[in-house]
Amino acid sequence: MTRETKQNIRRLTGVAVPLGALRTEQSPAVGEFAALVPFARWAKKAGLGVIQLLPVLDTGTQSSPYSSLSAFALHPLYISLAQVAGFDRLYGRNAAFAALYDDFVARHKDAARFDYARLNADKHRLLEMLYRAASPALDGDADFAAWVAAQEWLPAYCVYKSLKNAYMQATWKGWGKKDRRITAQEIDRRWHDDDLHDELYFFAWEQYVAHRQFAAAADAVRAEGIILKGDLPILMNDDSCDAWSRPDLFNQKLRAGSPPDGPNPTGQNWGFPTYNWKRHEADGFAWWKMRLAAAERFYGAYRLDHILGFFRIWAVPEGEDTAELGHADPCATLSRREILLAGFDADRLRWLSEPHIPTHAVRGLVRTDAEAAAVLGCFCDRIGKEELWRFKDGIATAADIYRADLGALADAQAADGIRRALSRWLKNRALVAVRPGAFVPLWQYAGTQAWSSLSDDEQSRLRALFDKLNAKNEKRWQAQAERIFDALIPSTAMIPCGEDLGVGLACLAPVMERYGILHLNVLRWTRDWGADGQPYIPLADYCPLGVATTSVHDSSALRQWWDEERDSARAFCRDFAPAAETPAPSATQDGGADEPPEPCDGAFSPEAAAFVLETAAQTASAWLINPLQDWLALDPAYWQQDARDERVNVPGTVSPFNWTHRMSVTVETLAKDESLARRIKAIARAHDRQQASCRRAPR
């Protein structure tokens, strides 16, 4: 597909759903690849042209689909057991397998949310039994042999999975040296080791089955005239096959995250390694192209998660507990010479770039000044006879502080408080040394001790240097993104979409437009946040080269938003209700002449759902893709008992709740509801026939 073609995206309405959430009569425990087939038939009936999935890659013991163990391996959790060759024979002849399978279905089929850990373990046992039954015939299976030979990534993945089992799922960084620092030659030797053949080929067989099932389902979706849209996480888990087997592609000294903001005052440290983009570029971005080629077997469109990371990533030194000492990567820096020429001598530069800790920083955690000095002496060197201290050379990150030995100077509770206090002081500097002699401003430099001590003139001179850095960075970030997108976007016919929420880079929107990458707008967050009343951006002002949605997997679903985020919902009514006073009868009711209730009155209702969805249909965005939960909000028969169960994930938390959402009914039951299908179809038609021009792109 050419760049010009991508600029003229056909208007479509779609549905977003985690694959595991799909309930079908054939997939009673968790949504599986095969569940996409009846779901696509329902989507077509409802007038929907896009089905968007969360990532479906293998995440091992982690439930988050953004924490994958491989950039290429599919999750065995989504294999439809009943469609595996030999299932019927094994079920009919092996009483132990039949009992285990029946118990598996009975245990999991009625749960409001699926139990990821138990479900994953149970399915693994069943797949092992199916493999043992199938393995004698695999050596003569030409199709299996050809598929295995064509997967460049497969040997490393299988060896990695085998070692994960041997080390009780521990991260590869805790493995023995010979397994931790492995070469491509050693992986190949183990792959061809007859003693390891049966174990390694179990993982190969799992992937063969998963890929064949997903490909068949994707072909069926395509046959219905529906685009299947995938999700490519930009980052890889630190504990992944790719980070282990291809260390040259990653920078293990830095961790990706996001800088401090209102909801996250210390930023976010995601713990994933950043990329070594120079190495990727040196081989023509071959690894990324292989990712896209693998995805294209299934998808007609793809979502680039955290697209900002292709321009610049927020990079945090390994060992830091927050993201405050992070910096943009790549970034322009200030040299020592530039700072000195701006009128700051060596002592002033040290004051700006190194924390200076007053003795009283720990005074409240110990009994006397002498004890405070003794405690600080474990981490710091005193500056002359002043009540000021600087961290010792060996203390560079929060991890160094937490490793330092306090001996008998403090009990466990006091020691923990001391370490927390000093960890906070570690971030108290106006400049961060990215490398020796190269500095960038701390993201929150204006709140530091060093900055507040500067004169107005000194602050003005530093700000002038910072402004020059920003201008250089915009050019640098644009150049990096263009180098990457020049290689990647033309390598596939898939339609690219970018997750660009909350991004303030001036170069981002023009670059996305140039490469035909669709923007993302979440209605509830697309507001003029700097204006009085923070009004919603008019829907006609959305850029057509974009995707609009009512909710995302990291937000509440429609019902919970309406009832629990009332200020946001009221503002939505204030700004959009006048344009939607007379909803289309076909979309809000199934016949009858009675006027519908006022949608903005009181608690959430089907009328409120229709109002929001019909309003969303007025967007100028080419695509409108709403979560399945929000479409089902049109009918109380499909509401979860607790609206919170319609949420997929709560960011910043780790719990069995996250990523385990299931739809309230089976797809087969949904398919019988002609009324709901007509109502959704009316909204989809209203959007798909909308004609609008882009006056400005809301950012």
N, C-alpha and C positions, 0 to 999 in steps of 0.2 A: 504494500500500500504506500503510495507516495505521500510526501508531506502535504501537498495540496489537497489530496483526497481527505486526509485526516482533518483538515480545517473545515470540512463540510460534513460533519457528523449528523447522521439521520436522527431525528428526535425520537426518543424511546423512553418508556417507563419500565421500571424493573422492581425487583424484590431482592433484598439482601438477607441471607440466612446462613448461620454456621451449619456446615454439613451435619455435624453431630446432633443438631436440634431436630432433624427431620424424622418424624415417626411414620413408619409405614407398617402394614401388616407383615411384610417380609423383612423389615428391619425393626423389630420390636424393642430392642435394647438400646440402640444408638443409631443415629442416622448413618447410612453407608453409601458408598458410591452408587449402588444400584437404586437407591431411593431418589436419585435425581431424575430418573426416567418418569415415574408417575408425577413427580413434582413439576417437571417441565410441561407435561400435558395439562396440569391444572393452571400453570402460569399462562399458557397460551390461551386457554379458555377465558382467563381473567384479563386478557388484552395486554399482558406484560411481555416485553421483548428482551429483558436482561435478567439473568440470575447471577447475583454476586455472592461469592463464598469468602469465608475467612481462609487463611492458609491451611492446607491439608497435608503438610509435611510431618515426618516422624519427629515427635517431641519427647520420646522416651517416657520418663516418669513425670515430666512436667505437663500440666494441662494447658498451659498457654500456647496457642498456635504460633506465637511470635518468638518462641524459644526452641527453635528446631535444632535437631542433631545433625541435619544434613540439608544442603541446598537442593537436593534432588530426590531423596528417598521419601516416598509417600508413607502416611501413617497406616500401619497394619490394622489399627482400630476400625478403619472404615471399610475393611474387606467384608463383603457379604458372604458369610460362611456357607449359607445354603446354596450359593452359586459356584462354590469351589468344586472343580472336577473331582468326583469320587465321594462327595458328601453323602449322597443318598445311599450309596453302597455301605459306607462306613457306619452311617446311622442305623441302617437296617441290620447289620451283622455284628456290630460291636456294642454290647449293652452298656459298657462303661462310658463310651463316647456319647451314646444316646442319653444316658442319665445326666452326664455333665452338661450337655447342650440344653436339655430340658430345664435343668436347674438354672442355667445361665439366663435363659429367656424369662423364666418365672421370677428370678431375683431382680431383674433390671427393667422389665417392660413397663411397669406401672409407676416408676419413680417420677416425681415432679421434675427433678434434675438428675442427671446421671452421675453415678459415683465413679469418677475417672479412674482412680487408682485400682479399685476392685474390678471394674469393667475391663481395664487394660490387662490386668493379670489373668482374669478369667478367659479372655479372648486369646491371649498368648498360649495358654494350655491347650485350647481347642485347635489352634492353628498348628501347634507342634504335633498333635495326634493326626491331623489331616496330612501334614508333611510326611510323617513316617509311613502312612499308607500310600502316599503318592511317590515317594522317593525311588523305589525300585524301577519305576518306569521313566524317570527323568533322564537317565543317561542316554536313552534312545530317543528322546523328544527333541526333534530338530528345531521346532519353533522356540522352545525354551533355550536351547543352546545358542541359537542365533540372537535371541533377545539379550541374553547375558553377555555375549561377545560384543554387542553394540553399545553397552553402557560403560563408558569410560570411568565413571565415578564409582561403580559398583564394588570392585575389589576392596578399595579402601574402606568403604562403608561396612562391608561384611566383616572385615578384620577388626574394625573399630567396635562394632556391635559385640563381637565375640569377646574382645578385651573388656568392654563395659560389663559384661556378665561375669567375667573372671574376677574383676575388681569390685563386684557387688554394686555396680552402677556408680562408683566413685568417679569424679572428674578425672580426665586424663592427666591433669597436672599432678595428681597424687599417685600415678602409676610408677612402677619401677623404671629406671633410667632407660633400659633397652626397649621398653614399650612406649615410653613417653617421647623419646627423641628418635622417631622412626624414619627411615628413608623409603623412597618409592621402591627401591630395589628389594628392601626387606618386606614391604607389603606384598609385592609380587611373589616373593619366595613363599610366604605364608599362604597366599591365595592358591598356589599350586602344590601345597603340602598335602599329601594323601591323608595324613593323620588328622588334618583339620577339615578335610573336604566336606564331611557330612554336616558339621556344625555351621560352616560358612555358607554352604549351599541352602541351608534352611532360610537364612536371611535373604539370599538371592531369590529363592522360590517365593517368599513372602512378597518381595518387591515385584516379581513377575506377575503374580496373581493380582496385586493391587493396581499395577499399571494397566493390565489388560482389562480389569473391571472398570477402572476410571475412564479409560479410552472408549470403551463400549458405551458407558453412560454419557460421556461428552458427545459422542457421535449421535446418540439419540436426542440429546438436547438440541444439537445443531440441526437435526432433521426436522425439529418442530419450528425451525426458524428463529430460535432464541440464541442470543449471545451469552455464553458462559464467561463470567468475568472472575479472574483469579486475583490473588493478593500476594505480592512478592515483598516479604519483609526486607528492608534494606540491610539490616545487620544480621550477623550470625551469632549464635550462642557461643560464649567462650568455651563451653564444654560441647564442642561439635566436632564431627568428623572432619569438616573442612579446616577448622582452626588447628586441629591436630595434624592432619596429613599435608596441609599446604600452609605452613607457618609463614612462608614468604609473602603471602597475600595479606597478612594482618599485622597490625602494630600492637603487640601485647603490652607495651609500656603505657598505653593510653586506653581509657574506657569511654565509650560514647554515652552521651546524656543530653541534658538541656540546661540552659543557664537559669539562674534564679528569676522567678516572676511572682506575681501576687499569690496564686494558689500554692506555689512551691518556693518559699523564701530562701531555701538553700539549694535550689535547683533539683535536677534528677540525675542520678548516676545509675544507668541501666546495667552496668557491669559487662557489656559486650565490647569486644576489642574493636578498635577503629581499623580502617583499611590502609594498606600500603598502596596508595593509588599509583605511585610511580611504577611499582612492579606490575600492577594491572595494565597500565598503559604500555609498558615495555613489550608485553606479548599481545597487544591489540585487544585487551579486555576479553580474552578468550574464556575465562571462567564465567564472567557475566553473560557473555553470548551463549554459553552452554546452558546457563540457567534459563534464559529466555527461550531457547530452542526447546528445552524440556517442557516449559510451561505451554508453549504454543501447540503441543500435541493435544492439549485439553481445552485451552481457552481461546476466545476470540478477542478478549480485552484483558488488561491487567492493571492492577492498582500498585503504584510505586509508593510503598509505605515510607513516610518521613522523607519526602522528596528533597527537603532542605539539605539532607545529608549528602546529596550529590554536589551541592554547591559548597557547603562547609558543614562539618560535624562539630558538635560541642565536645571537645576532648578533655578528659579528666585524668590526671596522673594516676596510675595504678597505685592502690593503697589509700586513696582518699575515700572518706566516708560520705561526703557530699559532693556537689558539683561546683562549689563556690570558687575553687582554684582552677577551674577549667579555662579553656581558651578555644577560640575558633581554629579549626584546622582544615585547610591552610589559613595562614594569617600573615599579614605584614607586621613587622615588629619595630620597636624603637631601639636603636643601638645605644650603648653606653655613651658614645661620642655625641650623638644627637642630644641626649639629655644634659650632658655637661655643657654643650654649646648653648642650650636654652637657659643657662644660668644656675644650674644645680651642681654643687660640688660633690665629691665622692661620698662625703658623710651624709649629705642630703639625699643622695641616691640610695644609700644604704637604709636610711630612715624610711624612705618610700617603699622599698622593695623587700625589706625583712621585718617580720613582726618584732616589736619591742614590748616585752611583757613586764608590767609593773609588779612589784612584790605583792601588792594587795590582791592580785588576780586570784591567788589561792589562799589568802589570809583567812577568809571565812570558812575554809575547809580544814584548817589545822588550828592548834591552840595558841601558838606563839609566833612572833616574827622569825625567831631562830628556826622553828620547824618549817615555816614557809620558805625560808632561804635554803634549807636542807632539801626540801622537796623539789624546788626549782632547779637546784644543782644537779638533780638526776637527768634533767632534760636540757638545761640551758647553761650558758656562761654569763656571769655577771659583767656588766659594763662598768669598769672601774669600781668606784665606790658608790655608784648611783643605785637607786632602787629600781633599776631597769635591767632586763635580762634579754639575751638573744638565744634562740635555739642552737644547740650544738650542731656541728656539721652533719652528724649522722641522723638528725631528725629532719626529714624532708616531707613526710606525709603523716596523716592521722594514724596509719598503721604503725609507723615508727614510735609514735607516742604511746600507743596501746601495748607495744611490745616492751617498752622500757621498764626496767625493774626498779620498783620503789623500795624493795627490801622490807624492813620493819618500820619504815617511816609513817605508814598509814594503814589502817585496817581496810578490808575489801571495799566497804561502802565508800569510805573517804577517798580511796585510791581511784575508784570509778568516777567520782565527782571531779577529782583533780584532772584526770585524763580528759574528761569531757570539756572542762574549762579550758585546758591548754589546746585542745583540738579546735575550739572556737577561736582562740587567739592566733592559731596558726594561719587562719584566713584573714587576719586583720593587717592587711597591707594594701597599699594603693597600686603597686605594680607587681606583676607576676613575671618571673623569669622563665620564659619558655625553654630557653637554653642559656648557657653562660653568656652574658653580655647582650642578650636579646630580650626585650621586655614588651609586655602588653598591659593595658590597664585592667585591674580587677573589675569584673562586671559591676560590682557594687562599690566601686572605689570611693564614691562620695560619702559613704557611711563609715569610713575607716578612721582610726585614730590619726594616722599619718596625714590624711587629706585635710581633716578638720584643723590641723595645726598650721597649715600653710596660709600665707597671706593671700589676699585677693589677687595680687599681681602674679604670685606663683601659681595659683589655681588657673588663672587665665592663660599663662604660658603653657601649662600642661594640657589644658583643654585644646589649645590650638594644635598641639602635637597629636592628640587623640583624633581630632577631626581629620587630619591628614591621613592617619591610619585608616579611618573608616572609608575614605575615598579610594585608597589603594585596595582595600579589602573587597569592595564591591566589584572592582575590575578583576581581581584575582578569582573571586568566587564564580563570577560569570564565565571566565575563561575555563575554569575547571569543569563546570557543568557542561559547557559546550563541547569540550573534548570528549567527555563521557557520552553525552547524548549523540554526538556525531557518529560514534561507534555503535551505540546500542539501538537507538530508535529505528534506523533503517534495517537492522538485522532481522526484524520480525514484521509480519503483517498484522499483529495484534494491535488493538487500539490502546494507547497508553493513557493512564489516568494518574494524577498525582495527589497525594495527601499533603496539602499545603496549608493546613489550618494554622492560623495565628502567626504566619511568617511575615516579617516586615522588610525583607530584602527588596530593594528597589529593582534589582535585575531579575527577580524570580518570575514575575508575570510575563514580561516580554520574552524571556527564554522559553517558558512553557508554551506560549502562543506560537513562537517560531517553530517549535518541534511538534506542534499539534497535540500537546499533553493537556488533558482535561483537568480543570481546577475542581476543587471540592468546596461546596458551601453547605453547612448545616444551618437550617433555617433559624433555629433558636439562637445561634451565635453570630449570625450575619447581621450585625447592627453597627450603627455609627456610635462607637463607644465614647468618643470624645465630645459629642453634642449633648445639649440639654435633653434629659429624658431618655438618652441612648436609644433613639428610634431604630426600628428595623429598616434595613436597606430595602427599597422597593424591589419587588420581584422582577420587574421589567428591566432593572439595572444589572441583573446578574449577567455575566458574560455567557453567550451561547456555547462557547467552548468550555463546558463545565458539567459537573454532576451536582445536583442538589439532592438533599435528603432531609427527612424529618428528625432522624436520630442516627446515632452510630453505636458501635459495639462498646465504646467507652463511656457512653452517656446513659442516662435513664431512658427507657422507652416512653412512648407517647403518654400513656396513662399516668405513670409515675411523675413525669415532668409536669403534666397539667395540675395534678393534685398537690405535689410537694414543692414545686418550684413556681409558686404562684405569681411572684413578681414578673418572671419571664413570660408566663402564660398570659397574665393580664396585659402586659405590654404588647404581646402578639395580637390580642383581641383589639386593643386600642388602635393599633396601626393597620390592621387588616380587616376587621369586621365590617366596616362600611363598604368594602369592595365585595363582600360575600354575604350580603343580607338576604339574597334570594338564591340559595343553593339549588343546583339542578336536581329536580325530583328523582330522576333515575339514579342519582348517586347517593341520595340521603334516605330514600324510603322506597319501599317496594309496592308502589301503587297507593291509591287513596288520595283524597282531596284535602285532608287536614294540613294546616300549616305546621311545619316542624317547630319544636321548642327553640327558643333563643339559645344558640350554641355556647355562648360565653357565660351563661348563668350557672352558678353553682359548681358541683363536683363534675368530674369527667363523665361523659355520656356518649352514646353513639353519634349524637348530633355534633358534639365537640370534635369527635374523631373525623367526621365528614367535613366539618368546617376547616380543620387544619389540613387535611389531605387535599381538599378542593382548592384551598388557598395555595398550597405547594404546587399544584398543577399549573398555576399561572406563571411559574418561573420561566425566565428566558433561557435557562440552562437546557442544553440539548438532551441531557439525561436526567430523569428523576427516579432515583432508586431508594425506596423506603424499606426499612426492616419489615420482615414478615409480621412481627408483633404489632407494628403500627397499622398495617393493612387489616389485620384481624381485629383491631380495636373497633372497627365498624359494627361488630356484632358481639354483644355480651356473652353469647354462647361460647365464644372462643377465648374469653378472658381467663387468665390464670387467677386462682383464688387470691393470691397475693400479687399485687402489681409489681413488686420488687422482683418476683421470679421471671418477669419478662425482660429483665436486664441481663446482659451477657457478661459484663465485667465491671468491676469497681477499680479504677486505676489506683495504684499506690498501695494495694492490698494483696496479700497472698492467702487464699483460703480455698476450701473445697467448693465454694459457691461459684467462683470465677470460671468462665468458659464451659459451663456444664448445663447451659440452657437447653430446654426441650420444648417444642411446640405443644400446645395443649391437647391436640387431637391428631389422629393419623391423616396422612395426605389423602387416603381413600375417602375418609369421612368428609374432608374439605371438598373433594372433587364432586360430591353429590349436592353441594349447596349452590344451586343455580343462582339464587338471589344474591349471595355475596359476590359471586363471580361477575354478575351484571353490574353491581355497584362499583366494584374495582375497575371494571372495563370502562365505565362511563368516565371515571376520573382519569384513567390512562388516555382515553381518547381526547379528553379536554386538554391534556398536556401535549400529546403528540401532534395535535392539529394547531397548537398555538403558534402564532407568528410574532416574533419579537426581534428587536435589534439591540445590540449591546451598546449602551451609552457609556458605561464605565464598569469596571470589574471591581466588586466590593472586596476589600482585603481586610 
